[in-house]
C-alpha cells in the first residue's frame, strides 16, 4: 500500500512539475510526502502495517 501511495504521489509530482509549473510549492510538498512514504516503507521492510 505504501508503494502505491509513493508511486501515485511521484506521478502527480512529475505531472505537476512538467505541466503546471505555477503550483511549484504544492508540487514539492507532494515530493516530500512521497519521499517520507518511501522511507517508511523501507523501514518497515516492505511490510505495510497500516
N, CA, C and O atoms as a MOPAC input file, in Angstrom:
PM7 MOZYME 1SCF
protein

 N      0.82900 1    -1.18900 1     0.00000 1
 C      0.00000 1     0.00000 1     0.00000 1
 C      0.87500 1     1.25500 1     0.00000 1
 O      0.58300 1     2.21900 1    -0.70800 1
 N      1.93700 1     1.24100 1     0.78900 1
 C      2.80800 1     2.41400 1     0.83400 1
 C      3.47900 1     2.65500 1    -0.51100 1
 O      3.67100 1     3.79900 1    -0.92100 1
 N      3.83500 1     1.56400 1    -1.19800 1
 C      4.46400 1     1.72400 1    -2.51500 1
 C      3.47700 1     2.32900 1    -3.50200 1
 O      3.86900 1     3.12600 1    -4.35500 1
 N      2.20800 1     1.96400 1    -3.40000 1
 C      1.18600 1     2.52200 1    -4.28000 1
 C      1.04700 1     4.02200 1    -4.04800 1
 O      0.98100 1     4.80200 1    -4.99800 1
 N      1.00200 1     4.41300 1    -2.78700 1
 C      0.91000 1     5.83700 1    -2.45900 1
 C      2.14900 1     6.57100 1    -2.95900 1
 O      2.04200 1     7.67500 1    -3.49200 1
 N      3.31700 1     5.96800 1    -2.79100 1
 C      4.55300 1     6.57900 1    -3.25000 1
 C      4.52400 1     6.81100 1    -4.75700 1
 O      4.88000 1     7.88900 1    -5.23300 1
 N      4.10000 1     5.80000 1    -5.49900 1
 C      4.06400 1     5.91700 1    -6.96200 1
 C      3.05400 1     6.96800 1    -7.39700 1
 O      3.33500 1     7.75800 1    -8.29800 1
 N      1.88300 1     6.98800 1    -6.76900 1
 C      0.86000 1     7.97800 1    -7.12800 1
 C      1.36900 1     9.38900 1    -6.86900 1
 O      1.22100 1    10.26800 1    -7.71800 1
 N      1.96500 1     9.61100 1    -5.70700 1
 C      2.48100 1    10.94800 1    -5.38000 1
 C      3.62300 1    11.34100 1    -6.31700 1
 O      3.73100 1    12.50100 1    -6.71700 1
 N      4.46500 1    10.38500 1    -6.66200 1
 C      5.57400 1    10.67600 1    -7.56200 1
 C      5.06300 1    11.04400 1    -8.95600 1
 O      5.57000 1    11.97800 1    -9.57800 1
 N      4.06500 1    10.31400 1    -9.44200 1
 C      3.49100 1    10.62300 1   -10.75800 1
 C      2.81500 1    11.99000 1   -10.73400 1
 O      2.96600 1    12.77500 1   -11.67000 1
 N      2.07000 1    12.27800 1    -9.66900 1
 C      1.43500 1    13.59900 1    -9.56000 1
 C      2.47900 1    14.70900 1    -9.52900 1
 O      2.28400 1    15.77100 1   -10.12000 1
 N      3.58600 1    14.45700 1    -8.83600 1
 C      4.64100 1    15.45600 1    -8.78800 1
 C      5.24300 1    15.68300 1   -10.17100 1
 O      5.45400 1    16.82300 1   -10.58300 1
 N      5.51600 1    14.59500 1   -10.88200 1
 C      6.08900 1    14.73000 1   -12.22300 1
 C      5.13000 1    15.45200 1   -13.16600 1
 O      5.55200 1    16.31500 1   -13.93600 1
 N      3.85400 1    15.10700 1   -13.11300 1
 C      2.87600 1    15.78900 1   -13.96100 1
 C      2.79000 1    17.27500 1   -13.62300 1
 O      2.73300 1    18.12700 1   -14.50900 1
 N      2.78300 1    17.56000 1   -12.35000 1
 C      2.70800 1    18.95600 1   -11.92700 1
 C      3.96500 1    19.73300 1   -12.27300 1
 O      3.90100 1    20.90200 1   -12.65400 1
 N      5.11300 1    19.07500 1   -12.13800 1
 C      6.37300 1    19.75300 1   -12.42500 1
 C      6.50200 1    20.08800 1   -13.90000 1
 O      7.02700 1    21.13900 1   -14.26700 1
 N      6.01700 1    19.18600 1   -14.74000 1
 C      6.11900 1    19.39400 1   -16.18000 1
 C      4.98500 1    20.27500 1   -16.68600 1
 O      5.22000 1    21.19200 1   -17.47300 1
 N      3.75400 1    20.00800 1   -16.24200 1
 C      2.59600 1    20.66600 1   -16.81800 1
 C      2.14300 1    21.93200 1   -16.11000 1
 O      1.71500 1    22.88300 1   -16.76400 1
 N      2.22500 1    21.96000 1   -14.81500 1
 C      1.66500 1    23.07000 1   -14.04600 1
 C      2.74000 1    23.69700 1   -13.17100 1
 O      2.73600 1    23.53300 1   -11.95100 1
 N      3.64500 1    24.40400 1   -13.79700 1
 C      4.78600 1    24.96800 1   -13.08200 1
 C      4.36800 1    26.06300 1   -12.10800 1
 O      5.16000 1    26.45700 1   -11.25200 1
 N      3.14900 1    26.55700 1   -12.22200 1
 C      2.67100 1    27.64000 1   -11.36000 1
 C      2.53200 1    27.17500 1    -9.91300 1
 O      2.75000 1    27.95700 1    -8.98800 1
 N      2.17300 1    25.91600 1    -9.71400 1
 C      1.92800 1    25.38800 1    -8.37100 1
 C      3.17500 1    24.73100 1    -7.78600 1
 O      3.09500 1    23.65600 1    -7.19200 1
 N      4.29900 1    25.36400 1    -7.95200 1
 C      5.58200 1    24.78000 1    -7.56100 1
 C      5.68100 1    24.36700 1    -6.10800 1
 O      6.21100 1    23.29500 1    -5.81400 1
 N      5.19100 1    25.17900 1    -5.19700 1
 C      5.30400 1    24.85900 1    -3.76900 1
 C      4.50900 1    23.61000 1    -3.42700 1
 O      4.99700 1    22.75100 1    -2.69200 1
 N      3.30500 1    23.49500 1    -3.94000 1
 C      2.47200 1    22.33400 1    -3.64200 1
 C      3.05700 1    21.05800 1    -4.24100 1
 O      2.95700 1    19.98200 1    -3.65200 1
 N      3.65500 1    21.18700 1    -5.38800 1
 C      4.24700 1    20.03400 1    -6.05400 1
 C      5.43900 1    19.52300 1    -5.25200 1
 O      5.63200 1    18.31300 1    -5.12800 1
 N      6.22700 1    20.42500 1    -4.71700 1
 C      7.37300 1    19.99700 1    -3.92700 1
 C      6.93500 1    19.40600 1    -2.59500 1
 O      7.62200 1    18.54500 1    -2.04700 1
 N      5.81200 1    19.85100 1    -2.07000 1
 C      5.26000 1    19.22900 1    -0.86900 1
 C      4.87500 1    17.78300 1    -1.17000 1
 O      5.10800 1    16.89200 1    -0.35200 1
 N      4.27900 1    17.54700 1    -2.35800 1
 C      3.95400 1    16.18700 1    -2.76600 1
 C      5.21000 1    15.32700 1    -2.86000 1
 O      5.19700 1    14.15900 1    -2.47400 1
 N      6.27800 1    15.89700 1    -3.36600 1
 C      7.53500 1    15.15800 1    -3.46800 1
 C      8.05600 1    14.78600 1    -2.08400 1
 O      8.50800 1    13.66000 1    -1.87600 1
 N      7.99900 1    15.70100 1    -1.15700 1
 C      8.45800 1    15.43400 1     0.20800 1
 C      7.62000 1    14.32100 1     0.83500 1
 O      8.15900 1    13.43300 1     1.49700 1
 N      6.29900 1    14.36900 1     0.62700 1
 C      5.42200 1    13.32900 1     1.15700 1
 C      5.77200 1    11.98200 1     0.54200 1
 O      5.79900 1    10.96900 1     1.24100 1
 N      6.04200 1    11.96100 1    -0.76700 1
 C      6.40200 1    10.72200 1    -1.44600 1
 C      7.69900 1    10.14800 1    -0.88000 1
 O      7.80900 1     8.93500 1    -0.70100 1
 N      8.67000 1    10.99300 1    -0.60000 1
 C      9.93800 1    10.53200 1    -0.03200 1
 C      9.72000 1     9.98800 1     1.37400 1
 O     10.31500 1     8.97400 1     1.73900 1
 N      8.88000 1    10.64000 1     2.16600 1
 C      8.58700 1    10.16100 1     3.51800 1
 C      7.92100 1     8.79300 1     3.45600 1
 O      8.26000 1     7.89900 1     4.23200 1
 N      6.97300 1     8.62500 1     2.53400 1
 C      6.30600 1     7.32900 1     2.37700 1
 C      7.31100 1     6.25700 1     1.98100 1
 O      7.24300 1     5.13000 1     2.47300 1
 N      8.24000 1     6.59700 1     1.09800 1
 C      9.26900 1     5.64600 1     0.69100 1
 C     10.14600 1     5.25000 1     1.87600 1
 O     10.45800 1     4.07100 1     2.04200 1
 N     10.54100 1     6.20100 1     2.68900 1
 C     11.37800 1     5.90800 1     3.85800 1
 C     10.62900 1     5.01600 1     4.84000 1
 O     11.20800 1     4.08300 1     5.39600 1
 N      9.34100 1     5.29700 1     5.05900 1
 C      8.54400 1     4.46600 1     5.95800 1
 C      8.46600 1     3.04000 1     5.42300 1
 O      8.56800 1     2.08100 1     6.18900 1
 N      8.28700 1     2.90000 1     4.11900 1
 C      8.21300 1     1.56900 1     3.50400 1
 C      9.53100 1     0.83100 1     3.67600 1
 O      9.53400 1    -0.36700 1     3.96000 1
 N     10.63700 1     1.51700 1     3.51000 1
 C     11.94500 1     0.87500 1     3.67500 1
 C     12.19100 1     0.47100 1     5.12300 1
 O     12.76200 1    -0.58800 1     5.38500 1
 N     11.76500 1     1.30300 1     6.05700 1
 C     11.93700 1     0.98800 1     7.47500 1
 C     11.10600 1    -0.23100 1     7.86100 1
 O     11.55500 1    -1.07600 1     8.63500 1
 N      9.89200 1    -0.31700 1     7.31800 1
 C      9.01900 1    -1.44600 1     7.61700 1
 C      9.47900 1    -2.72100 1     6.92900 1
 O      8.93600 1    -3.79100 1     7.20500 1
 N     10.43800 1    -2.64000 1     6.06300 1
 C     10.94600 1    -3.82400 1     5.38700 1
 C     10.01600 1    -4.35000 1     4.32000 1
 O     10.02700 1    -5.54600 1     4.02900 1
 N      9.21500 1    -3.49000 1     3.73300 1
 C      8.29700 1    -3.90900 1     2.68500 1
 C      6.95800 1    -4.38400 1     3.18800 1
 O      6.07000 1    -4.68800 1     2.39200 1
 N      6.79200 1    -4.45600 1     4.51600 1
 C      5.51300 1    -4.87400 1     5.08300 1
 C      4.72800 1    -3.64700 1     5.51400 1
 O      5.21200 1    -2.84300 1     6.31000 1
 N      3.54700 1    -3.50600 1     5.00300 1
 C      2.69500 1    -2.38100 1     5.37500 1
 C      1.93500 1    -2.72600 1     6.64200 1
 O      1.29100 1    -3.77200 1     6.71000 1
 N      2.00000 1    -1.87400 1     7.63300 1
 C      1.31800 1    -2.11900 1     8.91200 1
 C      0.11000 1    -1.22200 1     9.07400 1
 O     -0.44600 1    -1.13000 1    10.16800 1
 N     -0.30100 1    -0.56900 1     8.02500 1
 C     -1.46000 1     0.32800 1     8.12900 1
 C     -2.72100 1    -0.45600 1     7.83800 1
 O     -3.81700 1     0.10300 1     7.87100 1

